[in-house]
Amino acid sequence: MDLFHSGQVVKVCAPMVRYSKLAFRTLVRKYSCDLCYTPMIVAADFVRSAKARDSEFTTNKDGIDLNCGCPQRWAMAEGYGACLINKPELVRDMVRHVRNQIDNPRFSVSIKIRIHEDLKRTVDLCQKAEATGVSWITVHGRSVEERHQPVHYDAIKIIKQSMSIPIVANGDIKTLEDAENVHHLTGADGIMVARGLLANPAMFAGYEETPLRCIQDWVDIALEHGTPFTCFHHHLMYMMERITSKQEKKVFNVLSSTSAVLDYLNDHYGM
């Protein structure tokens, strides 16, 4: 919570299924990211399965975020994710319940939402959550139905103007310049990025493409954390997208072992 009182725009790494593991969060923190989310954790799985807890609930500093923004069909079908924005009383009760379970007043309880077609409903939802003690709200500036349409930054601005708690803006932010522009457009206290950080984990530090130093850091951190090969490799494919030719991609993307990847990086980049 103290992050939002520094006077600086808070730089946030979004919750990404399969990708927001501790190793990746550790990497982006080295490159000016202030706040990192774990992947969305399904509460029922978390309660039932020690494997689910050990896999996803690895953290540096504690806080809980209620994900009311995930538009994926499986989440909507189960009654969570973005369909929760249509149940403001339930969201309010969930925030209250978490608040009542935790004695530490510095423990953050936040929510992440999408917007309604009727923005008054979104403002109402946010105000109900604020009244219950939510620490901050992240707003993805699209409705549940919208996928690739332009982000409604004007809607985020209206929500920000209607609230006294911090608001984090999310949606289509791929560079540090984008982040600065969205901050000026919306007045948001923080900027959350997903795919932009996958492609360039050093984005918040001002790099226009992934620097080789960052790729080396990822190799070191991933090996230290015992990151499974598929995850290790996929992150490198994203990071190297802009700095490799089509021919190089064909070779690199079909490598099938950590040793093969390390040999490739050594041969091509002297790592």
C-alpha positions as CSV (number, residue, x, y, z in Angstrom):
1,M,0.0,0.0,0.0
2,D,2.9,2.4,0.7
3,L,3.9,2.0,-3.0
4,F,1.0,4.3,-3.9
5,H,2.1,7.1,-1.6
6,S,5.6,7.5,-3.1
7,G,4.4,10.2,-5.6
8,Q,5.6,8.0,-8.5
9,V,3.5,6.0,-10.9
10,V,3.5,2.4,-9.7
11,K,4.7,-0.1,-12.4
12,V,2.8,-3.4,-12.2
13,C,3.3,-6.8,-13.8
14,A,-0.1,-8.4,-14.5
15,P,-1.3,-11.8,-13.5
16,M,-0.6,-14.1,-16.4
17,V,-1.6,-17.8,-16.4
18,R,1.5,-20.0,-16.9
19,Y,3.9,-17.0,-17.0
20,S,3.7,-15.0,-13.8
21,K,5.8,-17.5,-11.8
22,L,8.2,-16.4,-9.1
23,A,11.2,-16.6,-11.4
24,F,9.7,-14.1,-14.0
25,R,8.5,-11.8,-11.2
26,T,12.0,-11.8,-9.8
27,L,13.3,-10.8,-13.2
28,V,11.0,-7.9,-13.9
29,R,11.7,-6.6,-10.3
30,K,15.3,-6.2,-11.4
31,Y,14.1,-3.8,-14.1
32,S,12.0,-1.2,-12.3
33,C,8.8,-3.2,-11.8
34,D,7.3,-2.2,-8.4
35,L,4.5,-4.8,-7.9
36,C,4.1,-8.3,-9.4
37,Y,1.0,-10.5,-9.4
38,T,1.0,-14.3,-9.3
39,P,-1.1,-16.2,-11.9
40,M,-4.8,-16.2,-10.9
41,I,-5.2,-19.0,-8.3
42,V,-8.6,-20.9,-8.3
43,A,-9.6,-20.9,-4.6
44,A,-11.1,-24.4,-4.7
45,D,-7.8,-25.8,-6.1
46,F,-5.8,-23.9,-3.6
47,V,-7.7,-25.3,-0.7
48,R,-7.8,-28.9,-2.0
49,S,-4.3,-29.3,-3.5
50,A,-0.9,-28.9,-1.9
51,K,0.6,-29.1,-5.4
52,A,-1.5,-26.0,-6.5
53,R,-0.4,-24.1,-3.4
54,D,3.3,-24.9,-3.9
55,S,3.1,-24.2,-7.7
56,E,1.5,-20.8,-7.6
57,F,1.6,-19.4,-4.1
58,T,5.2,-18.4,-4.0
59,T,5.6,-14.8,-3.0
60,N,7.9,-12.1,-1.6
61,K,5.4,-9.8,0.1
62,D,1.8,-10.7,0.9
63,G,-1.4,-9.2,-0.5
64,I,-4.6,-10.6,-1.9
65,D,-6.2,-9.6,-5.2
66,L,-9.7,-10.7,-6.1
67,N,-9.6,-11.3,-9.9
68,C,-12.9,-9.9,-11.2
69,G,-11.4,-9.2,-14.6
70,C,-10.6,-12.5,-16.3
71,P,-12.8,-12.9,-19.4
72,Q,-11.8,-16.5,-20.2
73,R,-14.9,-18.7,-20.8
74,W,-13.8,-21.4,-18.2
75,A,-13.7,-18.7,-15.5
76,M,-17.0,-17.1,-16.5
77,A,-18.7,-20.6,-16.6
78,E,-17.6,-21.3,-13.1
79,G,-18.9,-18.0,-11.8
80,Y,-15.7,-16.2,-11.1
81,G,-13.4,-13.9,-13.1
82,A,-15.1,-11.1,-15.0
83,C,-18.7,-12.2,-14.3
84,L,-18.1,-11.0,-10.7
85,I,-18.4,-7.4,-12.0
86,N,-22.1,-8.0,-12.3
87,K,-22.3,-9.0,-8.6
88,P,-21.2,-5.9,-6.7
89,E,-22.7,-7.0,-3.4
90,L,-20.8,-10.3,-3.6
91,V,-17.5,-8.5,-4.4
92,R,-18.2,-6.2,-1.5
93,D,-18.8,-9.1,0.8
94,M,-15.7,-10.9,-0.4
95,V,-13.5,-7.9,0.3
96,R,-15.1,-7.5,3.7
97,H,-14.6,-11.2,4.5
98,V,-10.9,-11.0,3.6
99,R,-10.4,-7.8,5.6
100,N,-12.1,-9.5,8.6
101,Q,-9.8,-12.5,8.5
102,I,-6.5,-10.5,8.6
103,D,-5.3,-8.4,11.5
104,N,-2.5,-6.6,9.7
105,P,-3.8,-3.3,8.5
106,R,-0.9,-3.0,6.0
107,F,-2.0,-6.2,4.2
108,S,-3.4,-5.2,0.9
109,V,-6.8,-6.4,-0.5
110,S,-7.3,-5.2,-4.1
111,I,-9.6,-6.1,-7.0
112,K,-9.0,-6.2,-10.8
113,I,-12.0,-5.5,-13.0
114,R,-13.2,-4.9,-16.5
115,I,-15.7,-2.2,-17.3
116,H,-19.5,-2.4,-18.1
117,E,-21.1,-1.0,-21.2
118,D,-22.9,1.3,-18.7
119,L,-20.0,2.9,-16.9
120,K,-22.3,4.0,-14.0
121,R,-22.4,0.3,-13.0
122,T,-18.6,0.2,-12.9
123,V,-18.4,3.3,-10.8
124,D,-21.0,1.8,-8.4
125,L,-19.1,-1.4,-8.1
126,C,-15.8,0.5,-7.4
127,Q,-17.5,2.7,-4.8
128,K,-19.0,-0.3,-3.0
129,A,-15.6,-1.9,-2.9
130,E,-13.9,1.3,-1.7
131,A,-16.5,1.6,1.1
132,T,-15.6,-1.9,2.3
133,G,-11.9,-1.1,2.5
134,V,-10.3,-2.2,-0.8
135,S,-6.7,-1.0,-1.0
136,W,-6.7,-0.2,-4.8
137,I,-8.6,-1.2,-8.0
138,T,-7.0,-2.2,-11.3
139,V,-9.3,-1.4,-14.3
140,H,-8.8,-3.1,-17.6
141,G,-10.5,-0.6,-20.0
142,R,-12.5,-3.1,-22.0
143,S,-15.8,-4.8,-21.4
144,V,-16.0,-8.6,-21.1
145,E,-17.0,-8.9,-24.7
146,E,-14.2,-6.8,-26.1
147,R,-10.9,-8.4,-26.9
148,H,-8.9,-6.4,-29.5
149,Q,-11.0,-3.3,-29.7
150,P,-9.4,0.0,-28.5
151,V,-9.1,0.4,-24.8
152,H,-11.5,2.9,-23.2
153,Y,-8.9,5.0,-21.4
154,D,-11.6,7.7,-21.0
155,A,-13.6,5.3,-18.8
156,I,-10.6,4.7,-16.6
157,K,-10.2,8.4,-16.2
158,I,-13.9,8.8,-15.1
159,I,-13.4,5.9,-12.6
160,K,-10.3,7.5,-11.2
161,Q,-12.1,10.9,-10.8
162,S,-14.9,9.1,-8.9
163,M,-12.6,7.4,-6.3
164,S,-10.3,8.4,-3.5
165,I,-8.3,5.2,-3.5
166,P,-5.5,4.4,-6.0
167,I,-6.5,3.2,-9.5
168,V,-4.3,1.1,-11.7
169,A,-4.8,1.3,-15.5
170,N,-4.5,-1.8,-17.7
171,G,-4.8,-2.6,-21.4
172,D,-2.6,-2.5,-24.5
173,I,0.4,-0.9,-22.8
174,K,3.5,-2.3,-24.6
175,T,6.3,0.3,-24.0
176,L,7.3,2.7,-21.3
177,E,6.1,5.6,-23.6
178,D,2.7,3.9,-23.7
179,A,2.7,3.7,-19.9
180,E,3.5,7.4,-19.6
181,N,0.8,8.3,-22.1
182,V,-1.9,6.2,-20.4
183,H,-0.9,7.8,-17.0
184,H,-1.4,11.3,-18.5
185,L,-4.6,10.3,-20.2
186,T,-6.2,8.7,-17.1
187,G,-4.5,10.1,-14.1
188,A,-4.1,6.6,-12.9
189,D,-1.8,5.9,-9.9
190,G,-0.3,2.8,-11.4
191,I,0.1,1.1,-14.8
192,M,-0.3,-2.7,-15.2
193,V,1.3,-4.5,-18.2
194,A,1.0,-8.1,-19.4
195,R,2.2,-9.0,-22.9
196,G,4.5,-5.9,-23.1
197,L,6.6,-7.3,-20.2
198,L,6.6,-10.8,-21.7
199,A,8.2,-9.4,-24.9
200,N,10.5,-7.1,-23.0
201,P,10.9,-7.7,-19.2
202,A,13.1,-4.6,-19.1
203,M,10.4,-2.3,-20.5
204,F,9.8,-0.4,-17.3
205,A,13.5,0.4,-17.1
206,G,13.2,2.2,-20.4
207,Y,14.6,-0.4,-22.8
208,E,12.8,-0.5,-26.2
209,E,13.7,-4.2,-26.7
210,T,15.0,-6.9,-24.4
211,P,18.7,-6.2,-23.7
212,L,21.1,-9.1,-23.7
213,R,21.8,-8.5,-20.0
214,C,18.2,-9.2,-19.2
215,I,18.3,-12.4,-21.2
216,Q,21.3,-13.5,-19.2
217,D,19.5,-12.5,-16.0
218,W,16.5,-14.7,-17.0
219,V,18.8,-17.7,-17.6
220,D,20.5,-17.2,-14.2
221,I,17.2,-16.7,-12.3
222,A,15.3,-19.5,-14.1
223,L,18.1,-22.0,-13.5
224,E,18.3,-21.0,-9.9
225,H,14.6,-21.5,-9.4
226,G,14.5,-24.8,-11.2
227,T,12.1,-23.4,-13.8
228,P,10.6,-26.2,-16.0
229,F,12.1,-26.2,-19.5
230,T,8.9,-25.3,-21.4
231,C,8.4,-22.2,-19.3
232,F,12.1,-21.3,-19.5
233,H,12.1,-21.7,-23.3
234,H,8.7,-19.9,-23.9
235,H,9.9,-16.8,-22.0
236,L,13.1,-16.7,-24.1
237,M,11.0,-17.0,-27.3
238,Y,8.9,-14.0,-26.2
239,M,12.0,-12.0,-25.1
240,M,13.9,-12.7,-28.3
241,E,11.0,-12.1,-30.7
242,R,12.3,-8.6,-31.8
243,I,16.0,-9.4,-31.9
244,T,16.1,-12.6,-33.9
245,S,15.5,-13.2,-37.6
246,K,12.8,-15.5,-39.0
247,Q,15.5,-18.1,-39.8
248,E,16.9,-17.8,-36.2
249,K,13.5,-18.2,-34.7
250,K,12.9,-21.4,-36.7
251,V,16.0,-22.9,-35.1
252,F,15.6,-21.5,-31.6
253,N,11.9,-22.2,-31.2
254,V,12.3,-26.0,-31.8
255,L,15.2,-26.5,-29.3
256,S,14.1,-29.2,-26.8
257,S,16.5,-29.0,-23.9
258,T,18.0,-26.5,-21.5
259,S,21.5,-27.5,-22.6
260,A,20.6,-26.9,-26.3
261,V,19.3,-23.5,-25.4
262,L,22.4,-22.6,-23.4
263,D,24.6,-23.8,-26.3
264,Y,22.6,-21.6,-28.7
265,L,22.9,-18.5,-26.5
266,N,26.6,-19.1,-26.1
267,D,27.2,-19.6,-29.8
268,H,25.1,-16.6,-30.9
269,Y,25.5,-14.1,-28.1
270,G,28.5,-15.2,-26.2
271,M,26.5,-16.0,-23.0
